[in-house]
Amino acid sequence: MERNSFAVLFFLKKTKLLKNGEASVCMRITANRVRVETNIHKDINPSLWNQAKECSRGNYA
């Protein structure tokens, strides 16, 4: 029997910082061991990012 899996992960692209020091937020979707990564067109200061919760700290719009 085949097992189905699905996961969504948000992360920062810290290797390519913008001129203002912010990093792009990217999303990785994994379904049945097939991975797709995309940029969600949001930028954030890396010091405000909580990697454990995969979200920003505070009220950041």
Secondary structure, DSSP 8 states (H G I E B T S, - for coil): -----EEEEEEEETTS--TTS-EEEEEEEEETTEEEEEEEEEEE-GGGEETTTTEESS---
